[in-house]
Amino acid sequence: MAKQKKGEGFHSAAGLIRYFDAEEKTSLRIPPWFIATMCIGTIIVVTIVHAAFPI
């Protein structure tokens, strides 16, 4: 059997942590109030459409 390298997982995990830290700083940030407003707006639109065009 081939020998397995020990400690390789730690280096891989450290690279992923650095990647996600860098990605977090430059990513698009959507405020929570915007998500809540969009959900409520979608519920209102669906309710109106359902009332206007019943199945």
KADAGI-V11933 format. One record per pair of residues at least 12 apart in sequence whose C-alpha atoms are under 8 Angstrom apart, sorted by the first residue. I is the first residue (numbers start at 1). J is the second residue. D is the distance in Angstrom with one decimal. If there is no record, write none. Layout:
i: [I I]
j: [J J]
d: [D D]
This chain:
none
